[in-house]
Amino acid sequence: MADHRWYRPAGHWCAGQQWAAVVVRLPGDIRIEGENVRFYFPIVTMVVISVVLSLIVYFIARFWK
């Protein structure tokens, strides 16, 4: 049996961090909770992370030349 202890979802990596609540649950993220099911789609979080990473890559590429 393979040892998969190295795998931890992002929420577990952020556990205990104060900024985790802000990064993981932004307004606009889709959260649906039923009796037996829980669905979470962090659309706004993904957009924010994408914009931040794009800006970082843009500035690194611009100043690299």
N, CA, C and O atoms as a Tinker XYZ file with bonds, in Angstrom:
   260  protein
     1  N      0.841000   -1.175000    0.000000    73     2
     2  CA     0.000000    0.000000    0.000000    64     1     3
     3  C      0.888000    1.241000    0.000000    63     2     4     5
     4  O      1.837000    1.329000    0.779000    81     3
     5  N      0.585000    2.182000   -0.860000    73     3     6
     6  CA     1.398000    3.393000   -0.981000    64     5     7
     7  C      1.137000    4.330000    0.195000    63     6     8     9
     8  O      0.033000    4.389000    0.737000    81     7
     9  N      2.164000    5.045000    0.565000    73     7    10
    10  CA     2.055000    6.009000    1.661000    64     9    11
    11  C      1.758000    7.377000    1.066000    63    10    12    13
    12  O      2.620000    7.967000    0.415000    81    11
    13  N      0.548000    7.889000    1.281000    73    11    14
    14  CA     0.142000    9.162000    0.696000    64    13    15
    15  C      0.068000   10.269000    1.741000    63    14    16    17
    16  O     -0.721000   11.202000    1.593000    81    15
    17  N      0.866000   10.180000    2.777000    73    15    18
    18  CA     0.837000   11.229000    3.802000    64    17    19
    19  C      1.375000   12.550000    3.278000    63    18    20    21
    20  O      1.060000   13.602000    3.834000    81    19
    21  N      2.180000   12.520000    2.221000    73    19    22
    22  CA     2.741000   13.746000    1.665000    64    21    23
    23  C      1.670000   14.608000    1.018000    63    22    24    25
    24  O      1.846000   15.818000    0.875000    81    23
    25  N      0.561000   13.992000    0.627000    73    23    26
    26  CA    -0.501000   14.732000   -0.049000    64    25    27
    27  C     -1.411000   15.400000    0.970000    63    26    28    29
    28  O     -2.020000   14.732000    1.806000    81    27
    29  N     -1.496000   16.694000    0.896000    73    27    30
    30  CA    -2.404000   17.449000    1.763000    64    29    31
    31  C     -3.098000   18.511000    0.917000    63    30    32    33
    32  O     -2.431000   19.268000    0.212000    81    31
    33  N     -4.405000   18.576000    0.976000    73    31    34
    34  CA    -5.098000   19.642000    0.244000    64    33    35
    35  C     -4.666000   21.019000    0.747000    63    34    36    37
    36  O     -4.140000   21.147000    1.853000    81    35
    37  N     -4.888000   22.035000   -0.066000    73    35    38
    38  CA    -4.437000   23.390000    0.256000    64    37    39
    39  C     -4.987000   23.870000    1.602000    63    38    40    41
    40  O     -4.307000   24.591000    2.331000    81    39
    41  N     -6.192000   23.477000    1.920000    73    39    42
    42  CA    -6.779000   23.885000    3.196000    64    41    43
    43  C     -5.987000   23.368000    4.387000    63    42    44    45
    44  O     -5.874000   24.047000    5.408000    81    43
    45  N     -5.444000   22.178000    4.258000    73    43    46
    46  CA    -4.639000   21.629000    5.336000    64    45    47
    47  C     -3.286000   22.309000    5.416000    63    46    48    49
    48  O     -2.745000   22.480000    6.508000    81    47
    49  N     -2.725000   22.703000    4.269000    73    47    50
    50  CA    -1.456000   23.425000    4.278000    64    49    51
    51  C     -1.622000   24.768000    4.975000    63    50    52    53
    52  O     -0.704000   25.251000    5.638000    81    51
    53  N     -2.807000   25.370000    4.820000    73    51    54
    54  CA    -3.050000   26.695000    5.370000    64    53    55
    55  C     -3.597000   26.647000    6.799000    63    54    56    57
    56  O     -3.777000   27.691000    7.425000    81    55
    57  N     -3.858000   25.464000    7.311000    73    55    58
    58  CA    -4.488000   25.330000    8.622000    64    57    59
    59  C     -3.680000   26.070000    9.679000    63    58    60    61
    60  O     -2.461000   25.928000    9.768000    81    59
    61  N     -4.366000   26.839000   10.454000    73    59    62
    62  CA    -3.722000   27.563000   11.535000    64    61    63
    63  C     -3.193000   28.926000   11.123000    63    62    64    65
    64  O     -2.743000   29.691000   11.976000    81    63
    65  N     -3.234000   29.242000    9.861000    73    63    66
    66  CA    -2.750000   30.535000    9.392000    64    65    67
    67  C     -3.906000   31.532000    9.398000    63    66    68    69
    68  O     -5.029000   31.187000    9.032000    81    67
    69  N     -3.634000   32.759000    9.811000    73    67    70
    70  CA    -4.685000   33.760000    9.870000    64    69    71
    71  C     -5.160000   34.158000    8.479000    63    70    72    73
    72  O     -6.344000   34.438000    8.291000    81    71
    73  N     -4.268000   34.187000    7.512000    73    71    74
    74  CA    -4.646000   34.610000    6.168000    64    73    75
    75  C     -5.413000   33.536000    5.422000    63    74    76    77
    76  O     -5.994000   33.814000    4.373000    81    75
    77  N     -5.430000   32.325000    5.934000    73    75    78
    78  CA    -6.101000   31.229000    5.238000    64    77    79
    79  C     -7.595000   31.498000    5.085000    63    78    80    81
    80  O     -8.179000   31.166000    4.054000    81    79
    81  N     -8.213000   32.089000    6.089000    73    79    82
    82  CA    -9.651000   32.372000    6.019000    64    81    83
    83  C     -9.953000   33.380000    4.922000    63    82    84    85
    84  O    -11.012000   33.308000    4.300000    81    83
    85  N     -9.046000   34.318000    4.671000    73    83    86
    86  CA    -9.255000   35.325000    3.632000    64    85    87
    87  C     -9.011000   34.725000    2.256000    63    86    88    89
    88  O     -9.788000   34.964000    1.332000    81    87
    89  N     -7.952000   33.955000    2.110000    73    87    90
    90  CA    -7.590000   33.401000    0.812000    64    89    91
    91  C     -8.542000   32.295000    0.394000    63    90    92    93
    92  O     -8.867000   32.180000   -0.788000    81    91
    93  N     -8.988000   31.493000    1.320000    73    91    94
    94  CA    -9.784000   30.321000    0.985000    64    93    95
    95  C    -11.263000   30.653000    0.814000    63    94    96    97
    96  O    -11.946000   29.978000    0.044000    81    95
    97  N    -11.772000   31.648000    1.490000    73    95    98
    98  CA   -13.206000   31.932000    1.433000    64    97    99
    99  C    -13.471000   33.400000    1.126000    63    98   100   101
   100  O    -13.782000   34.188000    2.019000    81    99
   101  N    -13.345000   33.750000   -0.133000    73    99   102
   102  CA   -13.642000   35.110000   -0.552000    64   101   103
   103  C    -15.118000   35.224000   -0.914000    63   102   104   105
   104  O    -15.741000   34.236000   -1.303000    81   103
   105  N    -15.679000   36.426000   -0.787000    73   103   106
   106  CA   -17.065000   36.611000   -1.221000    64   105   107
   107  C    -17.169000   36.330000   -2.719000    63   106   108   109
   108  O    -16.311000   36.761000   -3.489000    81   107
   109  N    -18.174000   35.638000   -3.123000    73   107   110
   110  CA   -18.359000   35.289000   -4.520000    64   109   111
   111  C    -18.027000   33.838000   -4.818000    63   110   112   113
   112  O    -18.417000   33.317000   -5.862000    81   111
   113  N    -17.316000   33.182000   -3.917000    73   111   114
   114  CA   -17.055000   31.754000   -4.084000    64   113   115
   115  C    -18.364000   31.001000   -3.908000    63   114   116   117
   116  O    -19.196000   31.375000   -3.082000    81   115
   117  N    -18.541000   29.949000   -4.675000    73   115   118
   118  CA   -19.791000   29.188000   -4.644000    64   117   119
   119  C    -19.684000   28.089000   -3.593000    63   118   120   121
   120  O    -18.786000   27.249000   -3.638000    81   119
   121  N    -20.607000   28.113000   -2.660000    73   119   122
   122  CA   -20.649000   27.116000   -1.588000    64   121   123
   123  C    -22.054000   26.546000   -1.486000    63   122   124   125
   124  O    -23.014000   27.281000   -1.251000    81   123
   125  N    -22.172000   25.250000   -1.661000    73   123   126
   126  CA   -23.468000   24.583000   -1.542000    64   125   127
   127  C    -23.310000   23.457000   -0.529000    63   126   128   129
   128  O    -22.470000   22.572000   -0.690000    81   127
   129  N    -24.128000   23.505000    0.512000    73   127   130
   130  CA   -24.070000   22.464000    1.538000    64   129   131
   131  C    -25.443000   21.844000    1.695000    63   130   132   133
   132  O    -26.435000   22.527000    1.946000    81   131
   133  N    -25.471000   20.541000    1.542000    73   131   134
   134  CA   -26.710000   19.799000    1.747000    64   133   135
   135  C    -26.547000   18.875000    2.947000    63   134   136   137
   136  O    -25.575000   18.978000    3.696000    81   135
   137  N    -27.498000   17.981000    3.120000    73   135   138
   138  CA   -27.419000   17.043000    4.235000    64   137   139
   139  C    -26.238000   16.100000    4.108000    63   138   140   141
   140  O    -25.498000   15.883000    5.068000    81   139
   141  N    -26.064000   15.542000    2.924000    73   139   142
   142  CA   -25.024000   14.533000    2.727000    64   141   143
   143  C    -23.934000   14.955000    1.766000    63   142   144   145
   144  O    -23.053000   14.158000    1.445000    81   143
   145  N    -23.974000   16.183000    1.303000    73   143   146
   146  CA   -22.989000   16.610000    0.313000    64   145   147
   147  C    -22.541000   18.043000    0.586000    63   146   148   149
   148  O    -23.305000   18.870000    1.083000    81   147
   149  N    -21.310000   18.306000    0.256000    73   147   150
   150  CA   -20.756000   19.639000    0.399000    64   149   151
   151  C    -19.999000   19.958000   -0.892000    63   150   152   153
   152  O    -19.111000   19.202000   -1.285000    81   151
   153  N    -20.339000   21.070000   -1.557000    73   151   154
   154  CA   -19.701000   21.468000   -2.808000    64   153   155
   155  C    -19.145000   22.867000   -2.636000    63   154   156   157
   156  O    -19.844000   23.773000   -2.182000    81   155
   157  N    -17.891000   23.039000   -2.999000    73   155   158
   158  CA   -17.236000   24.338000   -2.875000    64   157   159
   159  C    -16.460000   24.616000   -4.149000    63   158   160   161
   160  O    -15.575000   23.842000   -4.514000    81   159
   161  N    -16.778000   25.716000   -4.835000    73   159   162
   162  CA   -16.094000   26.106000   -6.055000    64   161   163
   163  C    -15.557000   27.524000   -5.872000    63   162   164   165
   164  O    -16.314000   28.489000   -5.972000    81   163
   165  N    -14.254000   27.656000   -5.603000    73   163   166
   166  CA   -13.665000   28.966000   -5.283000    64   165   167
   167  C    -13.339000   29.791000   -6.526000    63   166   168   169
   168  O    -12.168000   30.048000   -6.805000    81   167
   169  N    -14.364000   30.211000   -7.279000    73   167   170
   170  CA   -14.156000   30.928000   -8.527000    64   169   171
   171  C    -13.453000   32.267000   -8.310000    63   170   172   173
   172  O    -12.524000   32.587000   -9.051000    81   171
   173  N    -13.860000   33.045000   -7.335000    73   171   174
   174  CA   -13.243000   34.350000   -7.088000    64   173   175
   175  C    -11.813000   34.167000   -6.593000    63   174   176   177
   176  O    -10.924000   34.924000   -6.983000    81   175
   177  N    -11.582000   33.184000   -5.749000    73   175   178
   178  CA   -10.238000   32.905000   -5.261000    64   177   179
   179  C     -9.317000   32.548000   -6.427000    63   178   180   181
   180  O     -8.175000   33.004000   -6.475000    81   179
   181  N     -9.801000   31.746000   -7.353000    73   179   182
   182  CA    -8.983000   31.368000   -8.508000    64   181   183
   183  C     -8.671000   32.575000   -9.388000    63   182   184   185
   184  O     -7.556000   32.689000   -9.897000    81   183
   185  N     -9.629000   33.471000   -9.574000    73   183   186
   186  CA    -9.399000   34.665000  -10.379000    64   185   187
   187  C     -8.359000   35.561000   -9.707000    63   186   188   189
   188  O     -7.453000   36.061000  -10.374000    81   187
   189  N     -8.479000   35.767000   -8.407000    73   187   190
   190  CA    -7.521000   36.609000   -7.682000    64   189   191
   191  C     -6.121000   36.018000   -7.751000    63   190   192   193
   192  O     -5.162000   36.741000   -8.020000    81   191
   193  N     -5.987000   34.736000   -7.518000    73   191   194
   194  CA    -4.674000   34.089000   -7.584000    64   193   195
   195  C     -4.112000   34.186000   -8.998000    63   194   196   197
   196  O     -2.915000   34.422000   -9.164000    81   195
   197  N     -4.938000   34.010000  -10.008000    73   195   198
   198  CA    -4.497000   34.114000  -11.390000    64   197   199
   199  C     -3.985000   35.514000  -11.717000    63   198   200   201
   200  O     -2.944000   35.658000  -12.360000    81   199
   201  N     -4.699000   36.536000  -11.286000    73   199   202
   202  CA    -4.276000   37.916000  -11.542000    64   201   203
   203  C     -2.961000   38.210000  -10.835000    63   202   204   205
   204  O     -2.062000   38.806000  -11.429000    81   203
   205  N     -2.835000   37.806000   -9.592000    73   203   206
   206  CA    -1.597000   38.046000   -8.840000    64   205   207
   207  C     -0.416000   37.336000   -9.501000    63   206   208   209
   208  O      0.645000   37.937000   -9.674000    81   207
   209  N     -0.585000   36.079000   -9.867000    73   207   210
   210  CA     0.506000   35.346000  -10.521000    64   209   211
   211  C      0.838000   35.943000  -11.887000    63   210   212   213
   212  O      2.007000   35.997000  -12.269000    81   211
   213  N     -0.170000   36.387000  -12.618000    73   211   214
   214  CA     0.074000   37.017000  -13.913000    64   213   215
   215  C      0.873000   38.303000  -13.755000    63   214   216   217
   216  O      1.791000   38.563000  -14.533000    81   215
   217  N      0.532000   39.103000  -12.761000    73   215   218
   218  CA     1.281000   40.341000  -12.513000    64   217   219
   219  C      2.727000   40.052000  -12.116000    63   218   220   221
   220  O      3.643000   40.744000  -12.562000    81   219
   221  N      2.932000   39.046000  -11.291000    73   219   222
   222  CA     4.287000   38.679000  -10.883000    64   221   223
   223  C      5.110000   38.260000  -12.097000    63   222   224   225
   224  O      6.245000   38.706000  -12.265000    81   223
   225  N      4.541000   37.408000  -12.940000    73   223   226
   226  CA     5.258000   36.957000  -14.142000    64   225   227
   227  C      5.500000   38.125000  -15.087000    63   226   228   229
   228  O      6.573000   38.215000  -15.682000    81   227
   229  N      4.532000   39.019000  -15.239000    73   227   230
   230  CA     4.682000   40.185000  -16.105000    64   229   231
   231  C      5.847000   41.059000  -15.645000    63   230   232   233
   232  O      6.695000   41.443000  -16.451000    81   231
   233  N      5.888000   41.370000  -14.352000    73   231   234
   234  CA     6.958000   42.236000  -13.852000    64   233   235
   235  C      8.320000   41.554000  -13.902000    63   234   236   237
   236  O      9.325000   42.211000  -14.174000    81   235
   237  N      8.370000   40.261000  -13.647000    73   235   238
   238  CA     9.644000   39.546000  -13.753000    64   237   239
   239  C     10.131000   39.556000  -15.204000    63   238   240   241
   240  O     11.312000   39.789000  -15.461000    81   239
   241  N      9.227000   39.305000  -16.148000    73   239   242
   242  CA     9.600000   39.310000  -17.568000    64   241   243
   243  C     10.005000   40.696000  -18.036000    63   242   244   245
   244  O     10.931000   40.834000  -18.835000    81   243
   245  N      9.334000   41.709000  -17.556000    73   243   246
   246  CA     9.637000   43.081000  -17.983000    64   245   247
   247  C     10.975000   43.563000  -17.466000    63   246   248   249
   248  O     11.722000   44.207000  -18.203000    81   247
   249  N     11.295000   43.268000  -16.220000    73   247   250
   250  CA    12.535000   43.740000  -15.634000    64   249   251
   251  C     13.703000   42.784000  -15.891000    63   250   252   253
   252  O     14.851000   43.115000  -15.597000    81   251
   253  N     13.414000   41.615000  -16.433000    73   251   254
   254  CA    14.469000   40.640000  -16.726000    64   253   255
   255  C     15.309000   41.085000  -17.917000    63   254   256   257
   256  O     16.508000   40.814000  -17.982000    81   255
   257  N     14.661000   41.775000  -18.860000    73   255   258
   258  CA    15.345000   42.198000  -20.086000    64   257   259
   259  C     16.433000   43.219000  -19.829000    63   258   260
   260  O     17.093000   43.667000  -20.767000    81   259
